[in-house]
Amino acid sequence: MNPLMATNSNQPGTETQPMQLKRFQEVKSSYVGAEGTPERHTYEAELRAEIIAEKIKELRKARHMTQQELGDKIGVKKAQVSRLESSTANITLDTLQKVFLALGARVTFGIEPLGE
């Protein structure tokens, strides 16, 4: 059977019809909201926070540092590093720069105008 064909039922001899494929952007829009909506903005912001948190944890482990050691280097408690790595804390740009500097990494930002 063609992998892009699906049967209408489990009964033998039924007609096959092409599967309806959707682009990822269409699926994402249907689940988290269309681009430009508050729901989509919130989703994108939370996703970026998760990515930053995961990168902090990944780099810290690659440098064989404990959360306590990273906290000592940037002047915060271990619990704060834990919150940063789980994206449950709001992080300031100053703290973000300190974290990545302590981890031997550089932070770069891109800024794009919306809706133009």
N, C-alpha and C positions, 0 to 999 in steps of 0.2 A: 504494500500500500504506500502511496505517496505520503511523505511526512506532513505535507501541507493540506492533506485531505482529512476530513473527519466524518464519521458516520453519524446518521441521525439517530440511530438506536443500536442496540446490541444484537438485533435480529439479523440472521444471514440474508443476503440479497438486498439489503436496503441501499438506497442511493447514497453516494458520497457528495459532499459539498465542500468547496474551498474554505479553509479556516480563515477567519477574519483576523488579520494581524494588525496591531497598532504600534505606532512609534512610541518610544519610551516617554517622550515629552507629553504625548496625549494621555498616557496612563498616569503620569505624574500629575498633570493638570486635573484629571478627574478625581484623584485621591487627595491632593494637597491644595488645590486651587489654581486658577489660571495665573499666569505671570502678571505682576502688578497688583494683585489682590493682597490685602493684609495677611490672609492665611498663608499665602505663598511666601511672603516676605518673612514671616515668623519661622516657617519651615526652613528656608534658606539660611537664616541667621543661626538657628539651632544646629543645622548641619555643619556650618562653618565652625561653630564652637566645639562640636564633637571632633572635628578633624584636627583642630588646634590641640585639644586635650589629648587626643591619641598620639599626636606627634611629640608632645612634651614627654609623655610616658615612654614612647619608643626611643627617643633620644637619650633620656635619662638611663634607661636600661642598657642601651648600647654603650654608654660611658661607664657602666658598672657603678652607678651611683644609687644610693638609697634615697628615699624621699627626705629623710632627715638631713643627709648631706647636701642635697639640692636646696632645701630650706635654709640651712646654715649659710650657703653661698649667697643667697639672695635676700637674706634677712627676714625670713618668715618661718612659722612653725611647720612641722611635718604635716599637721592636719590641713593647713592651707595648700600645701603641695598636693595632697590627696584630693582636695576639692577641685583644684585646677585640672588634675588628670582625669577627673570624672565629670568635668564640665558642669559642676554644680555651683561654681563660684564665678561671679563677674570679675573679669580680669582687666586691669587698666593697661594702657599701652606701655606705661613705665614698667610695670611688673612683667609684662610680656617680653619686653626688651631685656630685662634683667635675667629672666628665665632662659631665654635662648642664648644670651651672651654666656651665662654660666654653663650652658650645654655645648658651647662652641658652635653655635649656629647663627645664621643671619636671618632676620625677618624682612620680608619685602611686602609692600602693599600695592595694590592696583586700584585706581579710582576711575569709574566710568559714569558719565551722566546717564540718568534714567530717562527713558521715553523719548529719545531724540533720534 
